[in-house]
Amino acid sequence: MTPPYPLGSSDREHRRLTAQARILRPWTERFLRRGGLRPGMSVLDLGSGIGDVSLLAAEIVGPRGRVLGLDRDPVIAEKARARAAREGLADVVRFEVADLQEFTAPRQFDAVIGRYVPLCQRDPAAALRRFVDCVRPGGIVVFRDFDVTNASPSWPKCPVWDGSYRLLSDVLRVTGATPDIGRRPSRCFMDAGLPHPVVESLTPVASAPGSPLLDGRRTAGTLGPVHYGARARVPRSTGAAPLGLGPQLP
């Protein structure tokens, strides 16, 4: 089974996820669009949680597209369904309860996407490999993750931020997750049988008063975690690329 979600399932955590998604939305939309999401596509969103990435994908693919979000938590999946209904997207996106390591796709999709999914896996490449077969030949795989192993992520020093950052990294390790996966997306994609991905990185910075990164408690200079977006197109030839080949890149 997939390791338990490190931060648990509670109303407070669900509110945190929603607040986090508002901050991340512009960059997530950029990654998805640059990764190749287009109107009319069918999309599988892994680890859909409260539904933000699935709902964003639904907006991009439009009424001619379809999005399926998967999460093993029935409570959060039901909340995601309610959000889809409120936002008028229930005809485009639906949410199913499923463990990612046990799910079998009933069809092939044009795209498989996810945010902070490899991060929460014991073996990110093996988890990703399972879903390569869910993508039609020529389809796309787009994932976004981040690296939480930087020992000093803020400047000027913000002890609360840095301490929380280290605590999150420790929690991820204890629960069997992979907190440094963000720095090695190329290796993960190639070990999953995909071509060498296109990788982008960005670092949100709390550079002005009222920054949502710290809810206004610090106004300048503090860095957020380094985020990485990786995307690749599934080869049109039959059979995945041999595993473990290619240069030993991060």
C-alpha positions as CSV (number, residue, x, y, z in Angstrom):
1,M,0.0,0.0,0.0
2,T,0.9,3.6,-0.4
3,P,2.5,5.1,2.7
4,P,0.1,7.1,4.9
5,Y,-0.2,10.8,4.1
6,P,2.4,12.3,6.5
7,L,0.3,15.2,7.7
8,G,-2.9,13.2,8.4
9,S,-6.5,13.9,7.5
10,S,-8.4,16.5,9.5
11,D,-10.5,19.6,8.9
12,R,-7.5,21.7,9.9
13,E,-5.2,20.0,7.4
14,H,-7.8,20.2,4.7
15,R,-8.1,24.0,5.3
16,R,-4.3,24.2,5.1
17,L,-4.3,22.4,1.8
18,T,-6.9,24.8,0.4
19,A,-4.9,27.8,1.5
20,Q,-1.7,26.3,0.1
21,A,-3.4,25.7,-3.2
22,R,-4.4,29.3,-3.5
23,I,-0.7,30.3,-3.2
24,L,0.5,27.6,-5.6
25,R,-2.2,28.0,-8.2
26,P,-0.4,30.4,-10.6
27,W,2.8,28.2,-10.7
28,T,0.8,25.0,-10.9
29,E,-1.3,26.3,-13.9
30,R,2.0,27.4,-15.6
31,F,3.5,23.9,-15.2
32,L,0.3,22.2,-16.5
33,R,0.0,24.4,-19.5
34,R,3.7,24.3,-20.4
35,G,3.5,20.6,-19.9
36,G,0.9,20.3,-22.6
37,L,-2.5,20.3,-21.1
38,R,-5.0,21.4,-23.6
39,P,-8.8,21.7,-24.1
40,G,-10.5,18.4,-24.7
41,M,-7.9,16.2,-23.1
42,S,-8.6,13.3,-20.6
43,V,-6.5,13.6,-17.5
44,L,-5.7,11.4,-14.5
45,D,-4.7,13.3,-11.4
46,L,-2.8,11.2,-8.8
47,G,-3.2,12.0,-5.1
48,S,-5.9,14.6,-5.8
49,G,-6.5,15.4,-2.2
50,I,-9.0,18.3,-1.6
51,G,-9.2,18.6,-5.4
52,D,-7.4,21.8,-6.3
53,V,-5.1,20.4,-9.1
54,S,-8.0,18.3,-10.6
55,L,-10.3,21.4,-10.6
56,L,-7.6,23.5,-12.2
57,A,-7.0,20.8,-14.8
58,A,-10.8,20.7,-15.4
59,E,-10.8,24.4,-16.1
60,I,-8.0,23.9,-18.7
61,V,-9.4,20.9,-20.5
62,G,-12.9,22.5,-20.6
63,P,-16.3,20.9,-21.2
64,R,-15.0,18.6,-23.9
65,G,-12.3,17.2,-21.6
66,R,-12.5,14.8,-18.6
67,V,-10.5,14.6,-15.4
68,L,-10.3,11.8,-12.9
69,G,-8.9,12.5,-9.5
70,L,-7.7,9.6,-7.2
71,D,-7.2,9.7,-3.5
72,R,-7.4,6.9,-0.9
73,D,-9.0,9.2,1.7
74,P,-12.8,8.9,1.3
75,V,-13.5,12.0,3.5
76,I,-11.3,14.3,1.4
77,A,-12.6,12.8,-1.8
78,E,-16.1,13.6,-0.8
79,K,-15.1,17.2,0.0
80,A,-13.5,17.4,-3.5
81,R,-16.8,16.2,-5.1
82,A,-18.7,18.9,-3.2
83,R,-16.2,21.5,-4.4
84,A,-16.6,20.3,-8.0
85,A,-20.4,20.6,-7.7
86,R,-20.2,24.1,-6.2
87,E,-17.8,25.3,-9.0
88,G,-19.9,23.9,-11.8
89,L,-17.3,21.4,-12.8
90,A,-19.0,18.1,-11.8
91,D,-19.6,17.2,-15.5
92,V,-15.9,17.5,-16.2
93,V,-14.1,16.1,-13.1
94,R,-14.9,13.2,-10.8
95,F,-13.1,11.8,-7.8
96,E,-12.6,8.2,-6.9
97,V,-11.3,6.6,-3.7
98,A,-8.3,4.3,-4.5
99,D,-4.9,3.4,-3.3
100,L,-2.4,4.4,-6.0
101,Q,-0.5,1.1,-5.7
102,E,-3.7,-0.9,-6.3
103,F,-5.6,1.2,-8.8
104,T,-6.1,-0.2,-12.3
105,A,-7.1,2.3,-14.9
106,P,-10.1,1.4,-17.0
107,R,-8.7,3.3,-20.0
108,Q,-5.7,5.2,-21.2
109,F,-5.5,9.0,-20.6
110,D,-4.0,11.8,-22.6
111,A,-2.2,13.0,-19.5
112,V,-1.2,11.8,-16.0
113,I,-0.5,14.7,-13.6
114,G,0.3,15.1,-9.9
115,R,1.5,17.6,-7.3
116,Y,3.6,16.4,-4.3
117,V,3.0,12.8,-5.3
118,P,6.5,11.3,-5.7
119,L,7.4,13.1,-2.5
120,C,5.1,10.9,-0.5
121,Q,6.2,7.6,-2.0
122,R,8.8,5.1,-0.6
123,D,9.9,4.3,-4.2
124,P,8.9,7.3,-6.4
125,A,10.1,5.7,-9.7
126,A,8.2,2.5,-9.0
127,A,5.0,4.4,-8.2
128,L,5.4,6.5,-11.4
129,R,6.2,3.4,-13.5
130,R,2.8,1.9,-12.6
131,F,1.0,4.8,-14.3
132,V,3.0,5.2,-17.4
133,D,0.8,2.5,-18.9
134,C,-2.2,4.6,-18.1
135,V,-1.1,7.2,-20.7
136,R,-1.7,6.7,-24.4
137,P,1.3,6.7,-26.7
138,G,2.3,10.3,-27.3
139,G,0.5,11.4,-24.1
140,I,2.1,13.4,-21.4
141,V,3.3,13.0,-17.8
142,V,3.5,16.2,-15.7
143,F,4.6,16.2,-12.0
144,R,5.4,19.0,-9.6
145,D,7.4,18.4,-6.4
146,F,9.8,20.2,-4.1
147,D,12.9,19.6,-2.0
148,V,12.6,20.0,1.7
149,T,16.1,19.1,2.7
150,N,17.6,22.6,2.6
151,A,18.9,23.1,6.1
152,S,18.7,26.9,5.8
153,P,15.9,27.9,3.4
154,S,15.2,31.5,4.6
155,W,17.1,34.8,4.4
156,P,17.2,36.8,6.6
157,K,17.0,34.0,9.0
158,C,13.4,33.1,10.1
159,P,13.7,30.5,12.9
160,V,10.1,29.6,12.8
161,W,10.2,29.0,9.1
162,D,13.4,27.1,9.1
163,G,12.4,25.0,12.1
164,S,9.1,24.0,10.5
165,Y,11.0,23.2,7.3
166,R,13.3,20.8,9.1
167,L,10.4,19.2,11.0
168,L,8.5,18.6,7.8
169,S,11.6,16.9,6.3
170,D,12.0,14.7,9.4
171,V,8.3,13.7,9.4
172,L,8.5,12.8,5.7
173,R,11.5,10.5,6.3
174,V,9.9,8.8,9.3
175,T,6.8,8.0,7.4
176,G,8.8,6.5,4.5
177,A,8.4,9.4,2.1
178,T,11.2,10.9,0.0
179,P,11.8,14.6,1.0
180,D,14.6,15.2,-1.5
181,I,12.8,13.9,-4.6
182,G,12.4,17.4,-5.9
183,R,16.1,17.6,-6.7
184,R,16.3,14.4,-8.8
185,P,13.2,14.3,-11.1
186,S,15.2,13.3,-14.1
187,R,16.4,10.1,-12.4
188,C,12.9,9.3,-11.3
189,F,11.4,9.7,-14.7
190,M,14.0,7.7,-16.5
191,D,13.8,4.9,-13.9
192,A,10.1,4.8,-14.5
193,G,10.7,4.1,-18.2
194,L,10.1,7.6,-19.5
195,P,12.4,9.7,-21.7
196,H,14.6,12.3,-20.1
197,P,12.1,15.0,-18.9
198,V,12.0,18.7,-19.3
199,V,12.7,20.1,-15.8
200,E,11.9,23.6,-14.5
201,S,12.5,25.0,-11.0
202,L,11.2,28.1,-9.1
203,T,11.5,29.5,-5.6
204,P,8.6,31.6,-4.3
205,V,9.9,34.6,-2.3
206,A,8.1,36.6,0.3
207,S,9.3,39.9,-1.1
208,A,6.6,42.4,-0.2
209,P,4.2,43.2,2.7
210,G,1.2,40.9,2.8
211,S,3.0,38.0,1.1
212,P,0.8,34.9,1.4
213,L,3.8,32.7,2.0
214,L,4.0,33.7,5.7
215,D,0.5,35.3,6.1
216,G,2.1,38.7,6.5
217,R,4.2,37.8,9.5
218,R,7.4,38.6,7.7
219,T,7.6,41.0,4.8
220,A,10.8,40.6,2.8
221,G,13.5,38.3,1.8
222,T,12.2,34.9,3.1
223,L,12.5,32.1,0.5
224,G,10.0,29.4,0.0
225,P,11.0,25.8,-0.9
226,V,12.5,25.1,-4.3
227,H,9.8,23.7,-6.5
228,Y,10.5,21.4,-9.5
229,G,8.2,20.7,-12.4
230,A,9.1,17.8,-14.7
231,R,7.3,16.7,-17.8
232,A,7.8,14.1,-20.5
233,R,5.9,12.6,-23.4
234,V,5.2,8.9,-23.5
235,P,7.0,7.3,-26.5
236,R,4.8,6.4,-29.4
237,S,6.8,3.1,-30.0
238,T,5.5,0.0,-28.2
239,G,7.3,-0.9,-24.9
240,A,8.8,1.5,-22.4
241,A,12.4,2.4,-22.5
242,P,14.8,0.1,-20.6
243,L,14.9,1.0,-17.0
244,G,18.0,2.4,-15.4
245,L,19.6,3.5,-18.7
246,G,20.9,7.0,-19.5
247,P,23.3,9.3,-17.7
248,Q,23.2,9.5,-13.9
249,L,21.7,12.9,-13.8
250,P,19.8,14.3,-10.8
